């Protein structure tokens, strides 16, 4: 029932647009072309990328800088389980349908994850101690049921939720706006005319053959990424195997403690062997899953931008296609090597490495049953996700708090010292007026002179007023402190 109303808070009749519609209208006016022949009425032709993102006027027009709305929505984040419909309506009202659909999908997906989480925990607790064979059979049945039953149920549930939102918000007859790419540089324009030959608009076009150099550069990045990741994961898998198979120090007199031998036979929690493997996982996550991955994504984004797509939708679709292979390789390669190479053929792999590379520090005597599939698969996953959580949420939150703190401090200083602030503005303007120019020097305009006079008079009056106040009340400074 909550989807019937776009928002529970009453809206005045004279307000023609919701905040989301106003944001979209302002963005379209700012980013549209200023050429009257291409668009009438024209826009401002201002790109929202690069330096313009920090423009205070542009920033004030967009929703993420409305602190009151942010605080209101964040206050409801702890109640999202039973107020997901209400939060979705609020998001649609303030940020538009695209953001609302995204959060609606996240809410439904998180709720549906409860089913495999509960069933998987029950399987683990009930079959973990029955034996390896029974445990692996239970895992196979659980995995098959998750893919077939739960996956089908979730897709069907999202299809119904999607249809419900489209009907409740009356979006069946609307087509999603195809926004132009701000960095698109057309090769030329085609004139589109009506039946009478009157010019309707000029359509930009770009020859796809010009994208071939960018395709080649993307292929080179893919090749380097795959080669780096395959070699890196292979090294870390073998290093992990050596750590798990390392002997106990009491049975190996010539071994070095914590490097080639440990005090315990298994990687029990908080033992030295466990700490060693944890350090391996952290190093793996920082080097491959963070540094190499982020570098590859950055390079691919640069090359996709060079492909010069006409619309934002084409740019985003291309980015998704490029990143799918990278995400798949970075996520599943470790699991594939552990599950299909090390565990079933570990003895042969160690023998082959020892015979061909003659490097005994990373080759061990294979022992069946030492490497546990569940531990080998879960440990790097937890570490990688913890690092991603730190980079994607904690660090941006800390940077944002530091930025807000600096902004508050700057505003406090400006309010406490208005005269110095006015003088700083005067010096800032003078720095532009004193720039060397090749044109004929001219006398400063009367507006600039008036501005300087006002600054100086205001500064003098503020200082004189402050001094008079302190003379009349000597304790005022102590009271302010």
Secondary structure by P-SEA (a helix, b strand, c coil): ccccccccccccccccccaaaaaaaaaaaacccccccccccccccccccccccccaaaaaaccccaaaaaaaaaaaccccccaaaaaaaaaaacccaaaaaaaaaaaaaaaaaaaaaaaaaaaaaacccccaaaaaaaaaaaaaaaacaaaaaaaaaaaaaaaaaaaaaccccccccccccccccccbbbbbbcccccccbbbbbbccccaaaaaaaaaaaaaaaaaaaaaaaaaaaaaaaaaaaccccccccccccccccccccccccccaaaaaaaaaaaaaaaccccaaaaaaaaaaaaaaaacccccaaaaaaaaaaaaaaaaaaaccaaaaaaaccccccaaaaaaaaaacccccccccccccccccaaaaacaaaaaaaaaaaaaacaaaaaaaaaaaaaaaaaaaaaaacaaaaaaaaaaaaaaaaacccccccccccaaaaaaaaaaaaaaaaaaaaaaaaaaaccccccccc
